[in-house]
Amino acid sequence: MNAWQQMKDLVDLKVDVIVTLGSAVRVARGATSTIPIVGLLDDPIAAGVTTNLARPDQNVTGVTFTSGPALLGKSLQFLKQAAPRSRRVAVFDFKYVDANVTPFVHQRRLAVEAAGRELGLTLVAVGVNSGDDLDQAFALIDREGVDAVMDITSTVTYVHRHRIIDFAAKRRLPAIYVCRECVDEGGLMSYGSGSDEAERLAEYVDKLLRGAKPVDLPFEQPSKYELVINLKTAAQLGLTIPQSLLLAAELIK
């Protein structure tokens, strides 16, 4: 069953609220213009689900988890500082299918590519549009002789994060993620808006069930960003984390 049919089934059930992530928010919006939708996504305007973050003009509201492509360039810098011998970095992203590239996705790719050039890194694009793509992605990483990994996040890589974390550990590859949960679960490091998105989504669902309308609930944007480092994983990889990163990060021991 494809994503569109799943959303259509929810609409037919006349649910009170739909909660979804990433590109599925756009699918949900296409399936209904009346049922309130609460979404977690990068850029609601680029995704076409609103034209106004402060006052949503459709039936969608929710939470954004980055402030823009520049955040990802900073993440690549942190990875290079933690693993200075890295030369070839695999970047988990959507598959490069031009028809499906939104302006935001294109901009973040350009930002990561620019950061890679500045740092003297060769980036290997690893396209993942579903969990079925991961085995092929891992095989590509093995063939390309990659020595570090960056996940610039999507719904797919978040849902299947355990497989990516386990793969990086087995191959002894330093990796940086957007979500804090990845570091809690054994990943090396993350740089992002923290781990309270689920709570914020739940608050919005509660307000909608109590009678609020999406137009009354602005899209929430991150107010701070956190660097998190798993010191146990760093030790397993034989990395000595620079003092500058240790002072700037929350450390998991």
Secondary structure, DSSP 8 states (H G I E B T S, - for coil): --HHHHHHHHHHTT-S-EEEETTHHHHHHHH-SSS-EEEEES-HHHHTS-S-SSS-SSSEEEEE--S-THHHHHHHHHHHHHSTT--EEEEEE----GGG--HHHHHHHHHHHHHHHHHT-EEEEEE-SSGGGHHHHHHHHHHHT--EEEE---HHHHHTHHHHHHHHHHTT--EEESSHHHHHTT-SEEEES-S-HHHHHHHHHHHHHTT--GGGS--B--S--EEEEEHHHHHHTT----HHHHHHSEEE-
